[in-house]
Amino acid sequence: MALKPEPTAPFHSVQYALRVLETVSKHGTGVTDVQIARETGLPTGHLASLLLALRREGYVEQVTDGAYVIGSSLLLIGSGAARRQALEDKLQQILVQLRDSVGAAVYLSRYVDGEIRITQMAAGPRTPAVNEWVDFRSAAHASAIGKCLLTQLDQNGRRDHISRHKTARLTSRTITSEKVLFSKLDSQPATVPMLDLQEYALGTVCAAVPLTAGASAGCLALSLPIEDAHRLRSAADTLNRRAAPVLLSLAL
């Protein structure tokens, strides 16, 4: 809904802010100020000061590419089950938009109480989810999700996990040596997506990027059939650049 600014009427500022928040919320993975202005009808000068105020109060955030996303303050409005549901719905909306953007199934995962948990995912007929032929909780050494989460643990945490979930050979590419696995995890650059090139399942490649907040370990991942392996790195870069900053503010 486009609005005609009438700055002499104080209550209109609230209306403008609500229209801006509605527009930002509609675009889960981010929207530029140009697009916000187009959809709300607010002139750039008026919009700039409004976005600055909303950023200062935490109702919107600006991610690395300059786009605006919903901030944590807005999600804190409300409490209990309603707030949790609103947060899950928002996350799912972002995952669906990201799935369509990268053309791959996407997953949100956390390491909770010593176990890997896929908390949310978005897949579809043209972006099928990986066939979980071995429980992800038992395949941290082979999957991109598992290795990404293990990189966020200290040595004792990793050893504890491996002591409970042995490094079984799932494909000919699976790393089964604890020493080799830990060396690979230690050498993994924090800014580079973790890859799984048919280590968990033949016919599937995956990538994961970390979502770390304090002591919480989480990750965002995608999977592709082997025939689309040539798209893996570019899709992973998009995952890292566009989605991680958004989900980090919402998921952990």
Disulfide bonds with the S-S distance in Angstrom:
none
